[in-house]
Amino acid sequence: MGTIKPIKIGLKKSNPPRKLTAPEMGKLWAIYMGNSMSNCILNYFLQHVEDQDIKKLVEHAKRLTEEFQSSVKEIFTKENVPIPHGFTEEDVNLGAPRLFADEFYVHYLKYASKAGLSIYSIAIPLMYREDVRNFLTYCMNSTMELVEEIKTILMNKSLIIAPPIIPAPEQVKIASTDYLSGFVGDVRPLHALEIAHLYDNIENNVTSKALIMSFSQVAKNEKVRDIFVKGKDITNKAVKRYIEKLHYENLPAPEFIDHLVTTSTFAPFSDKLMLFHKVDMFSMKIRAFGNSLAVNGRHDLALLYGRSLMNIANFVKDASNVLMENGWMEIPPEAVDRENLTSK
């Protein structure tokens, strides 16, 4: 049986761009879908935002979503790749009452921007076609600029608790045999990387909890609403466990922002959009917990993240089933099913 040899990629200016690779096509597809959804959400935010600084931030983010979508559409059109349906004006009701306070928009944009950066950072090393590589690099740089703007507003308006500060070590330390312990005995303090990921996971999850709470208030489909209630419970329990780890070390943690969600029960978004959003963002959490485990050095934290991974995987499975039952799940470009390939 012969082996499949990889294609060697060379870029000659005189030649037309080669065909898209699977990673290029897949990542472009994901970028289009995510920004299609974000554009609907940001359009709704702009109907209610009053703070002028926050309004400029939302407008900036909206321009990027439109630009990213347009660029993917242009590449796909040239390559005869079908443009994803994504989300349209049918998935957002701009006349819906206010569901969020202005401050929530800033936290939301940081939450969504970090998800975008995660996609771009993983995609860029896999991109070889020049136009795609340049586009992904532009997405990364533009989103990083947006994050800096977000952080400036969060700090200037005192909307955030800064990450914990720990003293600089007096000397280099070498680990002893009980370094990984976290349950009994002489449990060492959290190290800087463990603190960083606990803080990051709390920050992400307090925004996720507020968002999924708002979705559970306005969802029309009973199954969708039940999924959101389940997700809210999972997130709430997880956040409390992460906060407990920092507080045990007398370190500050991000606060809940549930109060930034109004009591409106009038849906600004379709159930399809909201469920896709949470499947997408909960899937991102799986990656975040994987990163957390990679730098973790205590058994108790490994168990904590392992439990979260299992709960989130179950949530994504259940939510994906509801998406498929309703015909709401678009499939990314696939390889050829040669087992069932026959002449007609």
Buried (B, 14 or more C-beta within 10 A) or exposed (E): EEEEEEEEEEEEEEEEEBEBBEBBBBBBBBBBBBBBBBBBBBBBBBBBBEBEBBBEBBEBBBEBBBBBBEBBBEBBEEEEBEEBEBBEEEBBBEEBBBBBBBBBBBBBBBBBBBBBBBBBEEBBEBBBBEBBBEBBBBBBEBBEEBBEBBEEBBEEBEBBBEBBEEEEEEEEEEEEEEEBBBEEEEBBEBBEBBBBBBBBBBBBBBBBBBBBBBBBBBBEBEBBBBBBBBBBBBBBEBBEBBBEBBEEEEBBBBEBBBEBBBEBEEBBBBBBBBBBBBBBBBBBBEEBBEBBBEEBBBBBBBEBBEBBBEBBBEBBEBBBEBBEEBEBBEEEBEEEEEEEEEEE
